[in-house]
Structures are given as structure tokens and as C-alpha cells.
Amino acid sequence: MMSKRFEQEIEKYLTNRFGTKIKKASKRQVYEAVMSVVRDELSAKKYKYEQQLTKSKAKRAYYMSMEFLVGKTLRNNLFNLNIEKDLKKYLAKNNIDINDLYDIEPDPGLGNGGLGRLASCYLDALTACDYPVTGFSILYEYGIFKQVISNGWQQEFPDHWLELGKYGLVYRNDEEIEVKFYGRVEERFEDGRLVVEHKDYASVMAEPYDLLISGYKSDSVNTLRLWDAKAKTGFDMKLFERGEYSKSSEGSAIASSISKLLYPADATNQGKELRIKQQYFFVSASLQQLLKNHYKEHATLENLSDYVSLHINDTHPSLAIAELMRILIDDYNYSWERAWEISTKTFAYTNHTIMAEALEKWSVDLFKPLLPRIYSIIEEINKRFCQWVIDQGKDYTLAETAIIYDGMIRMANLCIIGSFNVNGVSKLHSDILVDSTFKTFNELYPGKFGNVTNGIAHRRWIAQANPELTEYLETILKGDFVKDLSKISELNNFVNDKKVIAELNKIKLIKKEQLAQYIKEVNGIEVNPNSIFDVQVKRLHEYKRQLLNALHIAYLYKEIKYNNLKPTPRTFIFAAKASSGYHTAKNIIKFICSLGEMIEQDPEVREYIKVVFLEDYKVSLAEKIIPAADVSEQISQAGKEASGTGNMKLMLNGAVTLGTMDGANVEIFDAVGNDNIFIFGLTTPEVEELNRQGYKSWEYYNKSKRVKETLDFIRTLTIGGVNFSFIADMLLTNDTYMCLADFDSYVDRQSDVAKAFEDKELWGRMSLVNTANAGIFSADRSVEEYAKDIWNIKKVK
Ligand SMILES: *Cc1c(COP(=O)(O)O)cnc(C)c1O
């Protein structure tokens, strides 16, 4: 019996490591023991799985990403190993609540938001579906900052997650890799062949730490390899003797900064340089290690693309393309032409955004001294690409398509040119890529562009986050939807079953009561679990339009206070981090918190509406909020949210979407039908048209009484000493995302939401339909598409 063996291992660990017994051990000691035993169990399984992989000579995928927002691992692993229930009982017998151990585990913030969470959802799903895959990223010592809201203002604190998180990691000191920066490139002919040598470089050592990924009821174990940057031990005697002492210690100065922080602010040149260092550091280490292993096994790299698919998650790992070329040419003597053939058969790229500011560009002046050899390779790729475009008679497109242009290196262009496949992340987004953002590239490379709509690891987002709902659904559905989420569609059979709807409503209320309890503990605010839980949780960004949500709140306040409106009671729940240098985003947080403060002090108003801002949004907080949501706010300006995945998590947990026709909202609309979603606002073509004409915010102010009165009201607000007329000014003078254009239709739809919510049965049915049709948003479905249509990898059991 697996759990018996586990118990023995835990007790052995406590005795050997701490000289104690489970009954006497502290929670911290038991936490360490359980984490370590789970890690070793996965290590042993991994060993067996690796043997299987070697035997079957299976092709593998490698997912390179600057971010993996893994979430807490312990509960997920116990769940996947199918021992959570037994272990819980055993611990309880020894007076330990398993939840206390879950609370001790840090939530590793190795990502900012959706993009990083997606990478982790995919590793989980790939493993559950028995696909061999390795993730590559950086072992950030400090992940994303810990957010504290103090008097309505965001403050950032370091999150030292490794202190308690390290017990989940396996240090592989046998596989460290040297990565080279700076220096100069020397070219010479030897036996009629061009030899390139990188000289006087500074070295950084990449040390691998593996986070083992378990799969639900599966024998597969995959790896997320996180590289830590360390100085090369000892210093360079030769450099020292030549009097170049500062050079010999250069590597250690670089090393200490590379794996320190996730996305340090890149406003300064120094920050940008650090960002490039991070990106090159992890792709170089990953590829060097991978090719070394491949060569050891096959004695050639000719067949690389038969065994390896390299995935570039957004442009951050784009230097992998140049790095693979470098290794093939400089280290393995390949010709340029052959190296390019191998390389372009191996890389695939996912685009995650069309926001201009997020399409990475580096200045040549900054880049070239830092990575001279990589720069010369990018230059050559660019030269050959431009020649090819000229040969096609399309040279007029070069201002748009060249990699190097106007002193800048455009990373998305490198990714498109160097990959055999490019995909967007929702139908709408992928259409925008080929119709607009990369229209010319699509003409140059017909067939290269495709779509894979994002998905979520449903085992975390329903089975673990919402056990109450899962257990109930298991009693009424025959199919095992935890194994295969498409089976959840069976719930549609109960769409007219009043008993089932009532039962689902009851479970939702339980989740809302649990969240209300948490809100009371953390924010000190009492919220009514029978009010509408209206939830907007995601990174704070102007395009996501938390401000539109706040405008509606200000409008309701004014109507309740001065026009005798008595709306359906509602609790507005926000959680969001603002990037530390993003002042507008921080001002929006302050505005939301101040509205909350004003309402809380007003007995007339707080009876109807409340505003709660929960600090430090992260995976484990999302797991608490999402099961309790009635309304899922997905109100980005149409065309701006590539997909969204928060929308999918909320839908699966029975929240009804209030959204624009943006990202995957479009596919949610298709799945649930017009009656089970609230759509408002301009469509993507309408936004584009308005942009062409020029968006004139004051026209909306003059035309709409509601817009005018709400903005005028906001001008009068001074809360806690802060006057908010600047919010009205911003909306009238400097709002790229056109909040005022969508305000009236948003307010109308919000009142439809309230009306529908009053009818418990109607609302319960809408909620049911949302859960029942969320099957297509399982990450299992997404990764099957990647495996089959892009990577060409097979399951290995
Ligand atoms: C799912 C998730 C996101 C993405 O949310 P969107 O609404 O799609 O932007 C961001 N952060 C965390 C912690 C998540 O779990």
C-alpha cells in the first residue's frame, strides 16, 4: 500500500533529520519531511519513466519560457499520486491538519500572470496525458514581488520563496553548463574553413535545479529545469597574471544579478541589458545541455528534429534560434545552410500579444557588445532573409519584416523567420495575427500560422480548488470528468433539473461563505454571501480595464446615494498586481480601494454594494476566489486580450461571463450561447474603425448623460485626502482603451446581470450551462493539439 510506505518514509525522515517523531515534530518539520518524501517518490518514478523513454526512442518537446507560474506543488502532487485522502487521515491521527502544511508551502512567483500560468498548466496536462516534455526557465531567487496594499497604495516586498520552496527541488550538480558574455569574436581560415572563436568573454555557470512534474494517475514524470546563475568557482589565473583582474571577476558580478529577480524593471538601459542576459543565459544553458545529451545518445545532430521539438513561449526565449545556430556551426562544424535547415525544422513559436509595447526590440548598440557572436549570427540570418525577400520581389516589405531595422533587433521577426510554425492563442487572436499584425509574414510564409486556443489544468482549477463541486458532480455524472474534462458536458442533461440547480446553488453559497470568511480575516470587511460576487482578478493593466469596472461602481454609488436606486446587493472583488513602475496602474488600484473605503463608511450605500481589493494576487489566491465567483469580468477592449485563461477557470467553476467579444470570450460565447453570457461593447472591427477615425472621448461625455454625470461625480470625490478628478481627466484626454465608448453598454449589461441574478433558478441554470460546456478549455485539449499538429510527439506510457 502506497500510503503506508509514505508514512514510513515520513517517519524515517523525521528521525534521521531531526531526531524526532511525528507526534513531537513541529509543523515546519513535518512540512519538510512530506515535501522531501514526495520529491523523492517522484524522483524514483522519473527514473523509471526515463528508462521507458530511452527504450522507446521517443521524440520530446522542450518548452522554453521566461515564466512558469507553478503554484503550490504539494497538494497537486498528492492529488496526482492519489494519496491525498490517506495522508490527510494519517496526519490527522497525529494531530496535524494537512491544510497547515499546504499553508506553509510558498507559492513560487516565477511568473507575472497568464503567460506563466499557461506554461505550468501545459506541463501538468502534458504529463497527465503521458507526453514527454521538459520545461526550461530560470531559478529566480526572488519571484514576482509580494504585494501589500497600504492605505490603498500598492507596496512591493521581496518574496524569498526558496527558503521553504527548496524542498521540492532536485539539484543536478552533474549537469552544470558554462554561458559566455561579452568579449570579442575572432575569425580566421583554417584548412580552407572559417573558424570562429569567442575570446575574452566573461563566464557564468548555469546550475540546474529540477522541479518534478507529476501527472494525474499517471506513471509519467516530467521535469521543469530551472537554471541558477553562479560565478565560475575560483578565478581565472591567466587573466589575473596578465593584470586583468577586473575581467576575472566580471563573471561573478554578472552571475549574481542574472537569477536574482523576475523581470526587473526594464526602463533603464541597465535593466534592459539584464533582461537580455537572463534570456540568453537560460536558453544557452538549456540548448547546450540538450545537444550534449543528444550527441551522446545519437553520435550526430543530423537527426535533431526527429527527436526534439523546441518551443518558444512568446519572444523571450527567441535567442535560442541564434544559439542553436551557434552551437551547430561553431561547436559541431555544420555549414550555415545545413544548420539553418536543422534549426528551422526544430523551432515553433507561440505569440501571446499584439500590444506593440510587448513586442520585444533590443537596440543593436546594447546587444552587440553583450553577445557579439550571437549578434553576428542574427545579422547573417537577417542578411539572408532580406536577400530572399528581395528575390521574391517583395523588398518593399523589408521595413516591416527585416529582423534588424533602424538600429533595433525585432525579436518577433526572428521567431517567425526561424520557426516552422507560429501560433496564436485563441481563434480571434490568431485571426488578428494573419489579418493584421503579421499579415505580410503570412503572405511570405503561407501555412506557417495557426491557432491553438489556450486551456487550463482543470484538475487544479476544479478538482483541487473546488472539491465540493467536484464531489457533487461525481455523484450525478457517469463519466470521469477529472480524467477527461469533455465528459463534463453530461451535466447539460440536468439543465432543467430544479434539484440539481438548487444543489449547485448551495455549493456556490458554501464557496462564497468560505471566501467571505477569508475576506473578513484579511481585509476586516464583512461581506454578504447572498450578494452577487462580481469578480475581476488578473494583472492590473489599462487594456484589461479595471477602470471601467470602477466607473460602474462610482455610478452605482451616485445613484444609490442621490437617486434612490436600490440595486441587487453586490460585492465587487478585485485582485491584481501592478508592475512596479506602472504609475497609472497603481493609481487605479488606489481609486478602487478609495471607492471601497468611501462605501464602507456610508451605511446607506454599503447595504447594497461593497468593494474588496484582495492583496497579493497569485495562484493560491486565485484558487480561493474563483470557485466563489458569480460574475466573471472579462472586459478588456476588444482585440487586446489575446486569449485570457482566467475567464476559463471562472466559467468552469460556474461563474457567468460579463465580457467583450475579445480573446477566448468569443469561444466561451460559442460554447454557452447568447442566453448564458453577457456581452457588451464595441467589437474588434469597430474598435479599429474608431481608431482610424480618431477616438474622441469628449463626444461620449457630451452625448451620454450617464457618462457625463459619472465623470462629474468622480471630479467631486476626495477620499482620504486624495482628489480623484485626475481619473476623469485621464478618461477624457488619455485613454487608449476607450472606456467611455463602452460605458453605457457596460452599465446596461450590468443591470441585466442583476436582474438575472434575482431569479435564483434562472441564474443557477446559466451557471450550470457554463460549467457543463467548459470541457473544450481543458489544457489536455490544448496540449493534444500542440503534440499532434505542431511538435509531432507521441504518448509514452
Ligand atoms: C489564470 C491566472 C492569470 C491569468 O488571468 P487572465 O484573466 O487570463 O489575465 C493571472 N494570474 C494568475 C495567478 C492566474 O492564476
The ligand as an SDF file (V2000), in Angstrom:
LIG
                    3D

 15 15  0  0  0  0  0  0  0  0999 V2000
   -5.0860   32.4260  -14.5470 C   0  0  0  0  0  0  0  0  0  0  0  0
   -4.2280   33.4030  -13.9080 C   0  0  0  0  0  0  0  0  0  0  0  0
   -3.9160   34.5990  -14.5650 C   0  0  0  0  0  0  0  0  0  0  0  0
   -4.4640   34.9410  -15.9340 C   0  0  0  0  0  0  0  0  0  0  0  0
   -5.6600   35.6530  -15.7930 O   0  0  0  0  0  0  0  0  0  0  0  0
   -6.3150   36.4500  -17.0280 P   0  0  0  0  0  0  0  0  0  0  0  0
   -7.6290   36.8630  -16.5030 O   0  0  0  0  0  0  0  0  0  0  0  0
   -6.4360   35.4520  -18.1440 O   0  0  0  0  0  0  0  0  0  0  0  0
   -5.4190   37.5640  -17.3450 O   0  0  0  0  0  0  0  0  0  0  0  0
   -3.1070   35.5070  -13.9250 C   0  0  0  0  0  0  0  0  0  0  0  0
   -2.6150   35.2710  -12.6920 N   0  0  0  0  0  0  0  0  0  0  0  0
   -2.9030   34.1400  -12.0340 C   0  0  0  0  0  0  0  0  0  0  0  0
   -2.3540   33.9490  -10.6730 C   0  0  0  0  0  0  0  0  0  0  0  0
   -3.7130   33.1730  -12.6090 C   0  0  0  0  0  0  0  0  0  0  0  0
   -3.9750   32.0460  -11.9290 O   0  0  0  0  0  0  0  0  0  0  0  0
  1  2  1  0
  2  3  1  0
  2 14  2  0
  3  4  1  0
  3 10  2  0
  4  5  1  0
  5  6  1  0
  6  7  2  0
  6  8  1  0
  6  9  1  0
 10 11  1  0
 11 12  2  0
 12 13  1  0
 12 14  1  0
 14 15  1  0
M  END
$$$$
